[in-house]
Amino acid sequence: MEAHRQFRFGQVLAVRALKKSGFSTAHALKQVGLSRSGYCDWGIKLASRFAAEEL
């Protein structure tokens, strides 16, 4: 389960990096192979995980 989580977090981070470099969200998602809903869901999980680690 942890390997899957790390893989998805990596995809979210890859999409964010592509967006920062100027790609549209749709293009970045296509490049990474992640759906928009998956990006949103896993982005929330990523944020909550880092917030929990900061406590």
HELIX and SHEET records of a PDB file:
HELIX    1   1 GLU A    2  LYS A   20  1                                  19    
HELIX    2   2 THR A   25  VAL A   32  1                                   8    
HELIX    3   3 ARG A   36  GLU A   54  1                                  19    
END                                                                             
